Amino acid sequence: MNKRSLLISLLASGGLLMSGVSNAQLNLKQFGIGGGESSADAGAASSGGIAQLLQTYVGANQQVLSGQSSLASAMGLSSAAGQAQQAAGLLSGGTPSVSQLTQAGSAQQSLSQTLTQALASRASGGSSAAPVNRQAFTDGLASLGKGVSQYSSLQSGLGSIGKMNPSSLLLAGMNPQTAQSASYIAQSAPGQLQSLMSTLSAAVQFASSHGISVPSIATSALQGGQ
């Protein structure tokens, strides 16, 4: 009887474990990650999907930081421009760690505040700084617009990732660092996008009222992020 009870217990435990893995894969499929027929295929596809999300996020931030650097330079904010370039360097040279993502994200948020405040000051006539470099400002709008568009493309899957238990990500084939990166992106990207939209909107309004060319990618990014 003891052996029989042990066998039943093991079978039941195995069934629960497989059920947990199956649920994790189903959740991943809901936001377009996963889809293999077998457990091994689903895990590999899931890992690839998260890796693609991470790559898109890094690319979006590189575009954003490039745009922020150009806008800062255009307005004579050399310190802010240098900060943007330094943050962009954290995202080059392979897959960044969670620490690097956090540092770059923090810098990006700080730059958004700096730029928005500088734009507001200039718009109100409260700044006696040198005239804006029009070409650099337009280049900054283009790069920032591209980055915001890429951020917007991430939103459909981020909510689902944020709701998933970290153990589900691991069961679906994630390694710990990738799972941590996915969780960070899910938690941070929505707030970052909101801040970037505010900065881009202020920059477009400033350019429009000062006769500076506004690239179409900047205006379309504002419409797509609403």
N, C-alpha and C positions, 0 to 999 in steps of 0.2 A: 504493500500500500504506500509506503514511503517513497519508493522508486516511482510509482505511478503518479503520486502527487507532485513529485519533483519534475517529472516529464511534462505534466499539464502546466505547471508554473512556468517552465522554460518556453513552452510553445506560446503561452499567453503573453509573456514578456516580449518574445520575438514579434508577435503580431502587433503589439502596441508600438514597438520601435519602427516597424515598417510603415505603420499608419502615420507616425510622426514625420517620417521622411517623405511619404507621399503628400501629406498636407503642405509641407514646406515647398515641394516642387510645384504644387498647384498654386500656391500663393505667388511664387515667382512667375509662373505663366500668366498670371493676371495682369502683370505689367510688362509682358513681353520678354521676360528673361527665363530661359529654360525651354523645354519643348521636346527634348529627346524622348524616344519611346521607352528606353531602358533607364534604370536608375543611374547607371554610369553615364549614359548620354546626357541625361537631364542635369546631372551634377556638373559635367563639363560645360554644357551650354550655359548653365547658370553662372559659372565662374567667368565665362567669356562675356556674358551680358553685363555683369558687374564691372569687369575690366573695361568694357566699352564705355560704361557710364562714367567711370573714373577718368578715362582718357578725354571724354567730352568735357567734363568739369574742368580738368586741367587746361584744356585748350581754351575754354571760355574765359578762365581767369587770366591766361596769358594775353588774350585779346583785350580784356578789360584793363589790365595793368598797363599795357602799351598805350591804350587810349587815355588813361588817367595821366600817364607820364607826358603825353603830347599836350593835353589840355593844361597841365600844370606849367609846362615849359612855355606854352603860348601866353600864359598870364604872368610869366616871370616868377613863378614859384619853384625855384631851383631845388630847394630842399625836398619838396613834395615829389618833384620829378625823380630825384635820386632815390627816394624811398620806394617809388613804384618800380624802378628798375631793379633795385635790390630784392624786392619781393618776387619779381618775375624770375630772378635768378634761382630762387628756391624751387621753382617748378620746372627747371630745365635739367636735363641729364638723367633721364630715366624716371621710373615711377616714384613719386614723392611719398615720404612717410606721412603719417597722420600729424606728426609735429610740424612738418613743413607745410602741410595743407592749412593747419591752424594758424601758423605765423603769416602765411600769405593772405589768408582770409581776413585776419585781424588788420593787416596793413591796408588791404583793399577797402575795408569798412572805414578806417580812419581817413583814407584819401578821399572817399566819397563825401565825408563830412567837410573836410578841408576845401574841396572844390566847390561844393554847394554853397558854403559860406562865402567863399571868394567871389563866386558868381553873383550872389545876392548883394554883396557889398559894391561890386562894380555896377550892377544894374541900378542901384539906388543912387549912384553918383558919389558914394562915400569913399571911393578909393582914388588916390592920386598916383597910382602906379603907371608904368609906361603902357603905351597902347598895346593891344592884343596882337599877337602874330596870327594873322588870319589863316594862312595856309596850315600852320601847325594846329590851329584850333579845328579846322575842317578835318584834318587827318585824325585828330583825336576823336572827333564825333564818329567818324567812320569805324574806327577800331572799337570804340566803346559800344557802338550800335551792333557790331558783329558779335561782341561778347555777350551783350544782353539777349540777342536772338538765340545764341547757343544756350544760355541759361534757361530761357523760356522753353526750349525743346526738352530740357531735363524734367520739367515739372510733372509730366504725366506719370512717371514711375517713382518719383521721390516719396510721395505720400504712402504708397504701398510698402516701400522699403522701411520707412520710419515706423510703420505699425508692426513690422515683423519682429519677433523675438530674436535676439542675436543667435541663440542656439539653433533657430530654424535656418539662418544663413549658413551656419557651420554644417548642419546636416545636409544642406543642399550643395555642399562642395566648396564653400568659401574657406580660404585660410584665414587665420585670425587677423592679420594685418589688413587684408582686403575687406573683411567684414567690418572692422573698425572704420576704415575709410568710407565704406558705404554708409555706415551709420552717421558719421560726421557730415557727409554731404547731404544726407536726408534732413538732418537737423539744421544745418547752416544755410543751405542754398536758398530756401524761400525768403529768409530775412535779407540775405545778400542781394537777391534780385530786386526786392522792394526798394532797398537803399539805392541800388544802381539805376533803377527806373527814375527815381527822384532826381538823381544827379543828371542823368541824360536829358530828362525833361527840362531842367533848369538850363542846361547847356544849349539845347535846341532853341529855347525861348530867347536866350541871350544872343545867340548867333542871328536869329531871325530879326531881332530888333536893332542889330548893329551892322546889318548888311554883310554878314559872313555867310558864305555858302554852306548849306546844310545838305549832306549826302542823303540819298534816299534810304539807305540802310538804317540811318538813325531814326527817321520818322516811322519806317515800317516796324522797327524794333519796339518803339513806343506803343504802336497799335497792337502788335502781337503779344505784348506782355500784359495787356489789360484784361 
